[in-house]
Amino acid sequence: MSATVFWIGIGLALWLLALHGLLTLRHPLRRIMAINLMGSGVFLVMIALAARSRPTDPLLVALVVTGLVIAVSATALALRLASALERQEADE
């Protein structure tokens, strides 16, 4: 088995594990973490595919870096919304 297939398999397993967590967990913070884990699985697959091409495809690497920045921003927004929702439920 090649290293590319191994890392694609790990990324797929990570994505499926996070999907299971997203569908079964009810706590908002845990669901946000599951979504982040799904993104990490996708990034891992993309990097494995970029490493397969010779020379390394700069487009896939640039997409992963951009995706990481967007994922951090989306996580911050989701955490802020979850915090506001929890505060609103506590006030009622």
C-alpha positions, 0 to 999 in steps of 0.5 A: 500500500502506498503512502498516498492511499494510507493518508487518503484512508486516514482522512476518510476515516476521520471524516466518517468519524466526525460525521457520526459525531455530528449526527449523534451529539447534541451539545453545540460545542461538540457539534462544532468540534465534529465539523472541524474534524470533518474539515481536517479529514478533507484537508488531509485528503487534499494534501495526500492528493497534492503529494501524489502529483510530481512536482507538488501541485501548488494549487491544492496546497494553496486551497488547503491553506485558504481552507484552514483560514476560512475554517478558523474564521467559521469556527470563531463565528460558530462559537460566538453564536453558540455562546450567544444562544446559551446566554439567551437560553439562560436569561429566559 
